[in-house]
Amino acid sequence: MTRSVRILSVAVLAILLGACAAVKSGKSPIPEVEGKTVHTQLNFWVLEGEHETTNYHMGSMIPVNAEVRIVDTTGTTITGEVVDNGRRFAIINVAEYSKEDIEGIYNRYFDGSPRDLGRFRAAEQEAIKAGEIEKGMSKDAVLVARGYPPAHRTASTEMNSWRYWKGRHNTMVVRFENGRVASITE
């Protein structure tokens, strides 16, 4: 092994150990977002103050484009507060189901700007506002209306069949043809 390869290997190992130590110590993996006000990019449901990235359709909906202040982030959780009503929530990343790290989850759920719903057809906009999936919706509209399906059962949103959890024990399958919802089965 050459000297430059050894130096590079040691540097990479130091970076990895530092990242692991930060997660173990509880330091935020994305500290630059704490205290920021952002907008939700999709609807998600909160039950007893928590939303798991398994994406259960239980509890009450926090709608797309809600203004949220990010309170805290850890290696597995994003804590936020809805600006207009002070409602606190925690998004808990269940990585084995989301196949994402906490930064990836943050990027799915939040952005500095509101999501432009004007690019969706009127019927899609109504379904998004209601948090529902309807026949004829585009894949993008379904993602905004219902969030991401758990990746352990839907490996890619490029697939034409997505499985969502309605509750902890019951699911539904959304099937697409030509990029639009063709059927929903429970």
C-alpha positions, 0 to 999 in steps of 0.5 A: 500500500502506498503512503498516499493510499494509507493517508487517504484510508486513515482520513476516511476512517477518521471521518467515519468514526467522527460521524458514528461518534456524533450519532452516538453522542446525540449531536445533530447530523444536520445541525444547519436545519435546527431553528429554521422555518421550512415547508412540508413537501408532502402530507404525513400523519401524526399519532400521539405526536409521532410519525414513523417513516413506515408511513402509517395512515393513522392519526391526524394529517400535517398537510403539504406546505405547512410552515414548520420550525425544525426544533431538533434532529438526531440520527433517527428523529426530526422534531418540528413544530407547526408554526400556525398552531404550535403542534409538535411532532417527531418524525422517526426514521425506521431506516430498515423500512425507509432505506434512508438516513435522517438527512434523506428523510429531511429532504423528502419531507421539507424544503425552504419553499412551498411545493407548487401544487399548481402543476397538478390537475385540479382533481389531483390537487383536491385529492392531495388536500384531502390526503387521498389517493384517487384513480388517475393521479400521477405518481408525483401527486400520490407521493405528495398526497400520501408520502413515500411507500415503505421501501422494504415492500416497494423497492423503488417508486419507479415500480408500478405497484406500491404498498402502503400501510393503512395501519400497523396490520393492514395495507393497500396496494396502488397500481399504476399504468402509464404513470397514473393510478389504475387501481387501489386494492386493500 
